[in-house]
Amino acid sequence: MADELKDEIKTFNAKDMLVDMKDISGSMLDLAYSAVLYSNPEIAKEVFKLEEKMHSLLYKLRISTMLGARNLEDAIEFAGILQIASAAEKISNAASDIAKIATSVDITGYLDREDFEEAVLNVKITPTSVLKDKTLKGLKLETEAGMRVLAIKRGSKWMYSPDKNERLLLDDLIITSGPTEGIPAFCKMATGKEYKEKEKGDIVRRRITEEIADLLADMKNMSELMVGLSYSAVTFYNKEIANEVRDLEESMDLMKEELEILVIEAARGVTKRSNFNEFRGLLHVAVSSEVISDAAYEIADVVLRDIQLHPVFLASIEESDEIILKMEVINTVIFGKTLKELKIETRTGMFILAIRREEGKWVYNPSGSVEIRYGDLLIMRGPREGEDRMREICGDEGE
């Protein structure tokens, strides 16, 4: 090993690398879908660069953990960390595979952002934008609009996971992710114009593949839900949530098989090579979504196998850009109100992964029509800036 690499590894610690791996894998997934949704090879290339960084981090983490194990107990705890880190890398690999589609074929006509529970949006800052010349910290987009800025393109320069003090300038292209219902309001903030959904393209082709498009959206939504639930399972060491991830993984396998059949049926009678390439791209997204679900199960499997995690893992979760929270609802004012009425995602940036009812029943991936009840325990993920606002909504004062 080169002396430079030895010196570099000494400056790293397992916690920092775990934080980076979790944050990068999540950002890569959003950027990959952005590349596909906008058929943008330039964004795809940036995803590939982040994939290389993930490979390097996992390599260094393996060496760091081996050096840190002092006894058998340490080795067992570090084994769980390495399993989770390996799964995070698999998520990044799947994101890279999704991004590759944008470099070879345009499948935007088969995808509908409105079908996604969490959308990825590319917008340019215009002269009339209320975001112009303001810092990300000052705008508080995550807690004011539920939108997270993943990247900024200024001229030919890209900035990923931009600093909170970064100021948005005229003609900046910003890539954001957040709840689908937040898109119209955010678009107006960025452009000064009312949001208009992109035309769907060829109506006949859309009708033929509508079932495929819906199933793809379901697979994307479920895979992202599973990642959130898996990290919740290990954060709170909860076997009920881990078992739900396992059940969802089996459902994903069936969904992929169903989609393969639908694509084969849709391709019957098609003669254009370009259409075959589009169908291949759709299958590619489905396979990658299933790989992400497998990786999520691998994370949850740590809990199912009763593998105790080293404290460094929980410390890394707490320092991640996206935090995992559980919070009891004690604010009587919101009892009986639906999640849609409360607008939690756009008000706080927090995504509700699950609700545990007072009688012990779990509601996973609750829809907007689900009502909040007395004694509900919410499991959620989102920006740390949204924690205080969620406590205000729930009436939970914390410790």
C-alpha positions as CSV (number, residue, x, y, z in Angstrom):
1,M,0.0,0.0,0.0
2,A,1.3,3.5,-0.9
3,D,2.4,5.6,2.0
4,E,0.0,8.3,0.9
5,L,-2.9,5.9,1.2
6,K,-1.7,4.8,4.7
7,D,-1.6,8.5,5.8
8,E,-5.0,9.2,4.4
9,I,-6.6,6.2,6.1
10,K,-5.2,7.4,9.5
11,T,-7.1,10.7,9.1
12,F,-10.5,9.0,8.5
13,N,-12.7,7.4,11.1
14,A,-15.5,4.9,10.7
15,K,-18.2,7.4,11.8
16,D,-17.3,10.0,9.2
17,M,-17.2,7.5,6.4
18,L,-20.6,6.0,7.4
19,V,-22.1,9.5,7.4
20,D,-20.7,10.2,3.9
21,M,-21.8,6.8,2.6
22,K,-25.4,7.2,3.7
23,D,-25.7,10.7,2.5
24,I,-24.0,10.1,-0.9
25,S,-26.0,6.9,-1.6
26,G,-29.3,8.9,-1.0
27,S,-28.2,11.8,-3.1
28,M,-27.1,9.5,-5.9
29,L,-30.5,7.9,-6.1
30,D,-32.2,11.3,-6.5
31,L,-29.7,12.5,-9.0
32,A,-30.0,9.3,-11.0
33,Y,-33.7,9.7,-11.3
34,S,-33.2,13.4,-12.2
35,A,-30.9,12.2,-15.1
36,V,-33.5,9.8,-16.4
37,L,-36.6,12.1,-15.9
38,Y,-34.8,14.9,-17.8
39,S,-32.8,12.6,-20.1
40,N,-29.7,14.5,-19.0
41,P,-26.4,12.6,-19.6
42,E,-24.5,15.4,-17.9
43,I,-26.1,14.6,-14.5
44,A,-25.5,10.9,-15.1
45,K,-21.8,11.5,-15.4
46,E,-21.8,13.2,-12.1
47,V,-23.6,10.2,-10.6
48,F,-20.8,8.0,-11.9
49,K,-18.2,10.2,-10.1
50,L,-20.0,9.8,-6.9
51,E,-20.1,6.0,-7.4
52,E,-16.3,6.0,-7.5
53,K,-16.2,8.0,-4.3
54,M,-18.5,5.3,-2.7
55,H,-16.2,2.5,-3.7
56,S,-13.3,4.4,-2.2
57,L,-15.2,5.0,1.1
58,L,-16.2,1.4,1.5
59,Y,-12.6,0.2,0.9
60,K,-11.3,2.6,3.5
61,L,-14.1,1.7,5.9
62,R,-13.2,-2.0,5.7
63,I,-9.6,-1.2,6.6
64,S,-10.5,1.2,9.3
65,T,-12.9,-1.3,11.0
66,M,-10.3,-4.1,10.9
67,L,-7.8,-1.8,12.5
68,G,-10.3,-0.8,15.2
69,A,-11.4,-4.3,16.3
70,R,-9.7,-5.0,19.6
71,N,-11.6,-8.2,20.5
72,L,-14.4,-10.6,19.3
73,E,-17.2,-8.3,20.6
74,D,-15.8,-5.4,18.5
75,A,-15.5,-7.7,15.5
76,I,-19.2,-8.8,15.7
77,E,-20.4,-5.2,16.1
78,F,-18.2,-4.0,13.2
79,A,-19.5,-6.9,11.0
80,G,-23.0,-5.3,11.3
81,I,-21.6,-1.9,10.3
82,L,-19.8,-3.4,7.3
83,Q,-23.0,-5.2,6.2
84,I,-24.9,-1.9,6.3
85,A,-22.1,0.0,4.5
86,S,-21.9,-2.7,1.8
87,A,-25.7,-2.4,1.3
88,A,-25.3,1.4,1.0
89,E,-22.7,0.8,-1.8
90,K,-25.2,-1.5,-3.6
91,I,-27.8,1.3,-3.5
92,S,-25.2,3.6,-5.1
93,N,-24.4,1.0,-7.7
94,A,-28.1,0.6,-8.6
95,A,-28.4,4.4,-8.8
96,S,-25.4,4.5,-11.2
97,D,-27.1,1.8,-13.3
98,I,-30.3,3.9,-13.4
99,A,-28.3,7.0,-14.5
100,K,-26.7,5.0,-17.3
101,I,-30.1,4.9,-19.0
102,A,-29.9,8.6,-19.6
103,T,-26.7,8.2,-21.6
104,S,-28.2,5.8,-24.1
105,V,-32.0,6.2,-24.4
106,D,-34.8,8.6,-23.7
107,I,-37.7,7.0,-21.6
108,T,-39.2,10.3,-20.4
109,G,-42.4,9.6,-22.4
110,Y,-43.1,6.6,-20.2
111,L,-42.6,8.3,-16.8
112,D,-44.8,10.6,-14.9
113,R,-43.5,12.7,-12.0
114,E,-47.0,12.9,-10.6
115,D,-46.9,9.1,-10.0
116,F,-43.9,9.5,-7.7
117,E,-44.4,10.1,-4.0
118,E,-41.1,12.0,-3.9
119,A,-40.3,13.9,-7.1
120,V,-37.0,15.2,-8.5
121,L,-37.2,18.6,-10.1
122,N,-34.8,20.6,-12.3
123,V,-35.4,24.3,-12.4
124,K,-33.5,27.4,-13.5
125,I,-33.4,30.6,-11.3
126,T,-35.0,33.4,-13.4
127,P,-34.9,37.3,-12.9
128,T,-38.3,37.2,-11.3
129,S,-37.5,34.4,-8.8
130,V,-37.9,35.0,-5.1
131,L,-35.0,32.7,-4.5
132,K,-32.5,34.8,-6.4
133,D,-29.6,36.2,-4.4
134,K,-30.6,34.4,-1.2
135,T,-28.7,31.7,0.7
136,L,-30.0,28.2,1.2
137,K,-29.8,28.7,4.9
138,G,-31.9,31.9,4.8
139,L,-34.5,30.3,2.4
140,K,-35.1,27.2,4.6
141,L,-36.5,25.4,1.6
142,E,-36.7,22.0,3.4
143,T,-38.9,23.3,6.2
144,E,-40.8,26.0,4.2
145,A,-41.5,24.0,1.0
146,G,-40.4,20.5,1.8
147,M,-37.8,20.7,-1.0
148,R,-34.1,19.7,-0.6
149,V,-31.4,21.2,-3.0
150,L,-29.3,18.3,-4.2
151,A,-27.1,20.2,-6.6
152,I,-26.5,23.5,-8.3
153,K,-25.1,23.9,-11.8
154,R,-23.5,27.4,-12.3
155,G,-22.2,27.8,-15.8
156,S,-20.2,24.6,-16.4
157,K,-19.5,24.0,-12.7
158,W,-21.5,21.6,-10.5
159,M,-21.9,21.8,-6.8
160,Y,-23.3,18.7,-5.0
161,S,-24.8,18.8,-1.5
162,P,-24.2,22.6,-1.5
163,D,-23.2,24.4,1.7
164,K,-26.1,26.1,3.5
165,N,-24.4,29.5,3.0
166,E,-24.4,29.1,-0.8
167,R,-26.3,31.9,-2.5
168,L,-28.6,31.1,-5.4
169,L,-27.8,33.2,-8.4
170,L,-29.5,34.2,-11.7
171,D,-29.5,31.3,-14.2
172,D,-28.4,28.7,-11.7
173,L,-29.8,25.3,-12.5
174,I,-30.9,23.7,-9.3
175,I,-31.9,20.0,-8.8
176,T,-34.2,19.4,-5.9
177,S,-36.2,16.6,-4.4
178,G,-39.3,16.6,-2.3
179,P,-43.0,15.8,-2.1
180,T,-44.8,15.8,-5.5
181,E,-47.5,18.1,-4.1
182,G,-44.9,20.7,-3.4
183,I,-43.7,21.1,-7.0
184,P,-46.2,23.8,-8.3
185,A,-45.5,26.2,-5.4
186,F,-41.7,25.6,-5.5
187,C,-41.6,26.1,-9.3
188,K,-43.3,29.4,-9.0
189,M,-40.8,30.5,-6.3
190,A,-37.9,29.5,-8.6
191,T,-39.2,30.8,-11.9
192,G,-41.9,33.4,-11.1
193,K,-44.3,31.5,-13.4
194,E,-47.1,29.0,-12.8
195,Y,-46.1,25.4,-13.1
196,K,-47.1,23.4,-16.1
197,E,-46.7,19.7,-16.3
198,K,-44.7,18.5,-19.3
199,E,-46.7,17.1,-22.2
200,K,-47.0,13.3,-22.1
201,G,-45.8,12.6,-25.7
202,D,-47.4,10.1,-28.0
203,I,-50.9,9.2,-26.6
204,V,-51.1,5.7,-28.1
205,R,-47.7,4.8,-26.8
206,R,-48.7,6.2,-23.4
207,R,-51.8,4.2,-23.3
208,I,-50.0,0.9,-24.2
209,T,-47.4,1.4,-21.5
210,E,-49.6,3.1,-18.8
211,E,-49.7,0.0,-16.7
212,I,-45.9,-0.4,-17.0
213,A,-45.4,3.3,-16.0
214,D,-47.6,2.9,-13.0
215,L,-45.8,-0.3,-11.9
216,L,-42.4,1.4,-12.3
217,A,-43.5,4.3,-10.2
218,D,-44.8,1.9,-7.5
219,M,-41.4,0.1,-7.6
220,K,-39.5,3.3,-7.2
221,N,-41.8,4.5,-4.3
222,M,-41.5,1.1,-2.6
223,S,-37.8,0.8,-2.9
224,E,-37.3,4.3,-1.4
225,L,-39.7,3.5,1.4
226,M,-37.8,0.3,2.1
227,V,-34.5,2.1,2.5
228,G,-36.1,4.6,4.9
229,L,-37.7,1.7,6.9
230,S,-34.5,-0.3,7.0
231,Y,-32.5,2.6,8.5
232,S,-35.4,3.1,11.0
233,A,-35.3,-0.6,11.9
234,V,-31.6,-0.4,12.8
235,T,-31.8,3.0,14.4
236,F,-34.5,1.9,16.8
237,Y,-33.5,-1.8,16.7
238,N,-37.1,-2.7,15.9
239,K,-37.8,-6.2,14.6
240,E,-41.4,-5.3,13.6
241,I,-40.1,-2.7,11.1
242,A,-37.4,-5.1,9.9
243,N,-39.9,-7.8,9.2
244,E,-42.0,-5.3,7.2
245,V,-38.9,-4.6,5.1
246,R,-38.5,-8.4,4.5
247,D,-42.1,-8.7,3.4
248,L,-41.8,-5.7,1.1
249,E,-38.7,-7.3,-0.5
250,E,-40.8,-10.3,-1.4
251,S,-43.5,-8.0,-2.9
252,M,-40.8,-6.3,-5.0
253,D,-39.7,-9.6,-6.5
254,L,-43.3,-10.2,-7.6
255,M,-43.6,-6.7,-9.0
256,K,-40.4,-7.1,-11.1
257,E,-41.7,-10.4,-12.5
258,E,-45.0,-8.7,-13.4
259,L,-43.3,-5.8,-15.1
260,E,-41.1,-8.2,-17.2
261,I,-44.3,-9.9,-18.5
262,L,-45.9,-6.5,-19.3
263,V,-42.9,-5.3,-21.2
264,I,-42.7,-8.5,-23.2
265,E,-46.4,-8.1,-24.1
266,A,-46.0,-4.4,-25.0
267,A,-43.0,-5.2,-27.2
268,R,-45.1,-7.7,-29.3
269,G,-45.5,-6.3,-32.7
270,V,-43.0,-3.5,-32.2
271,T,-40.6,-3.2,-35.1
272,K,-38.6,0.0,-34.4
273,R,-35.2,-0.5,-32.7
274,S,-35.7,2.7,-30.8
275,N,-38.8,1.3,-29.1
276,F,-37.0,-1.8,-28.1
277,N,-34.2,0.3,-26.5
278,E,-36.9,2.2,-24.6
279,F,-38.4,-1.0,-23.3
280,R,-34.9,-2.2,-22.3
281,G,-34.4,1.1,-20.4
282,L,-37.7,0.5,-18.5
283,L,-36.6,-3.0,-17.5
284,H,-33.3,-1.5,-16.4
285,V,-35.0,0.8,-14.0
286,A,-37.1,-2.1,-12.6
287,V,-34.1,-4.3,-12.1
288,S,-32.2,-1.5,-10.3
289,S,-35.3,-0.7,-8.1
290,E,-35.3,-4.4,-7.1
291,V,-31.6,-4.3,-6.3
292,I,-32.3,-1.3,-4.0
293,S,-35.0,-3.3,-2.2
294,D,-32.5,-6.2,-1.8
295,A,-30.0,-3.8,-0.3
296,A,-32.6,-2.4,2.1
297,Y,-33.4,-5.9,3.3
298,E,-29.7,-6.4,3.8
299,I,-29.7,-3.4,6.2
300,A,-32.7,-4.6,8.1
301,D,-31.3,-8.1,8.2
302,V,-28.8,-6.9,10.8
303,V,-31.7,-6.5,13.3
304,L,-33.4,-9.8,12.2
305,R,-30.1,-11.6,13.0
306,D,-29.8,-9.9,16.4
307,I,-26.4,-8.4,15.4
308,Q,-25.6,-5.7,17.9
309,L,-24.3,-2.5,16.3
310,H,-21.3,-0.5,17.5
311,P,-22.2,2.9,18.9
312,V,-20.3,4.5,16.0
313,F,-23.2,3.6,13.7
314,L,-25.9,5.4,15.7
315,A,-23.5,8.4,16.0
316,S,-23.2,8.4,12.2
317,I,-27.0,8.3,11.8
318,E,-27.3,11.3,14.1
319,E,-24.8,13.3,12.0
320,S,-26.3,12.4,8.6
321,D,-27.9,15.1,6.5
322,E,-31.1,13.1,6.7
323,I,-32.1,12.0,10.2
324,I,-34.5,9.3,11.4
325,L,-37.0,10.2,14.2
326,K,-39.7,8.7,16.2
327,M,-42.2,11.0,17.9
328,E,-45.4,10.5,19.9
329,V,-48.4,12.6,19.1
330,I,-49.8,14.3,22.2
331,N,-51.1,17.5,20.6
332,T,-54.9,17.1,20.9
333,V,-55.4,19.8,18.3
334,I,-54.3,17.6,15.4
335,F,-56.3,14.4,16.5
336,G,-58.7,13.5,13.7
337,K,-56.8,15.5,11.1
338,T,-55.4,13.7,8.0
339,L,-51.8,13.9,6.9
340,K,-52.9,15.7,3.8
341,E,-54.6,18.4,5.9
342,L,-51.5,18.8,8.1
343,K,-49.2,19.1,5.1
344,I,-46.3,17.7,7.1
345,E,-44.0,17.1,4.2
346,T,-44.2,20.6,2.8
347,R,-44.2,22.2,6.2
348,T,-41.3,20.3,7.7
349,G,-39.6,18.3,5.0
350,M,-40.2,15.2,7.0
351,F,-41.5,12.0,5.3
352,I,-43.8,9.8,7.4
353,L,-42.5,6.2,6.9
354,A,-44.8,4.5,9.4
355,I,-47.4,5.1,12.2
356,R,-47.7,2.8,15.2
357,R,-51.2,3.0,16.6
358,E,-51.8,2.9,20.4
359,E,-53.2,-0.7,20.1
360,G,-49.9,-1.8,18.5
361,K,-51.0,-1.9,14.8
362,W,-48.5,-0.5,12.3
363,V,-49.5,1.6,9.2
364,Y,-46.6,1.7,6.8
365,N,-46.3,4.3,4.1
366,P,-49.5,6.1,5.2
367,S,-51.5,7.9,2.5
368,G,-52.7,11.4,2.8
369,S,-56.1,10.2,3.9
370,V,-54.8,8.6,7.1
371,E,-55.9,10.4,10.3
372,I,-53.8,11.1,13.3
373,R,-55.1,9.5,16.5
374,Y,-54.4,9.7,20.2
375,G,-51.3,7.7,21.1
376,D,-49.8,7.5,17.6
377,L,-46.1,7.1,17.3
378,L,-44.6,8.5,14.1
379,I,-41.5,7.1,12.4
380,M,-40.1,9.6,9.9
381,R,-37.1,10.7,8.0
382,G,-36.0,14.1,6.8
383,P,-33.8,17.2,7.4
384,R,-32.6,17.8,11.0
385,E,-34.0,21.3,10.6
386,G,-37.5,19.8,10.5
387,E,-37.3,18.2,13.9
388,D,-38.3,21.2,16.0
389,R,-41.2,22.0,13.7
390,M,-42.4,18.4,14.0
391,R,-42.2,18.6,17.8
392,E,-44.4,21.7,17.6
393,I,-47.0,19.8,15.4
394,C,-46.9,16.7,17.6
395,G,-46.7,18.5,20.9
396,D,-43.6,16.4,21.8
397,E,-41.2,18.5,23.7
398,G,-38.4,15.9,23.5
399,E,-36.1,14.9,26.3
